[in-house]
């Protein structure tokens, strides 16, 4: 759950800087320049892998118009979904 929370936090910080949430988690690992010409990031050094015996990658779905997103992963008969 800690990795999922870190991802959700980075998505929120990216959104605050850019005025819209990212369309893909990979955008969190690069420098982003907003409409005012201000650069920030990377927001994470790397995208974490899922825990052992879970899916290797986190699933990210974003509705950039509404500004909402879901980050999830599952394994060992358990699933985590944020927010």
N, C-alpha and C positions, 0 to 999 in steps of 0.2 A: 504494500500500500504506500510505502514511503516514496518509491519511484513514481507511482501514479500521481501522488500529491505534488511531487517536484515538477512533473510535466505540466500539471494543471496550473501550478504557480507560474511557470515560465510562459505558458500560453496567455495567462492574464496580464503579465508584465509586458509581453510583446504587444498585446492588444492595447494596453494603456499608451505605449509609445507610438504605435502605428495608427491607432484609431480604428483598427479592424483586427480580428483574430487571424492567425495564420491558416492557410488552407491545408498545410501539411506540417507534421512535426519536424521535418527536415529544415524548415525555415528557422527553427529555434537555434540552429548551430551556425548561423551566419550573421554578419553585421547587417542591420536593416536601417535604412534611411527613410525618415518620415517626410510628409509633405512640407515641413518647415526646413528641410535640409539637415535635420539633426540625426546623427548616427548613434546607434546603440547596439549592444550585443557583442558577441553571441550571447544568447540568453541561457544556453546550456552548452557545455563543452562537447558532449555526445548525447545521443538518445539512448537511454539505458535499454538493455535487453530484458525480456521477461525473466522471472525467477526460474530456477532449475525445475524441470518437469512441467513448465507452463509453456504457452505459445512464445516463440522467440521474440516477437515484436508486439508492441502495444497497438491497439486499434484506435484510430482517431477519426471522429466524424465531426465536421464543423458546419454550422449554418452561419456564414459570415454576415448575412443580412440581419439576422436576429441577434448575432453576437453570442451564440450559444455553442457549446461543444461537449463531446463525451469522449473520455479516454477509458479504455477497458482492456482487460486481459483475463485469461482463465487457464486453469490447470488444476490437477490434483482434486477434481470435484468441487473447486471453489472458483468464484469469479469476483473481480474487482471492477467497479465502474464509477467514474467520477465525472463531473460533480453530481 
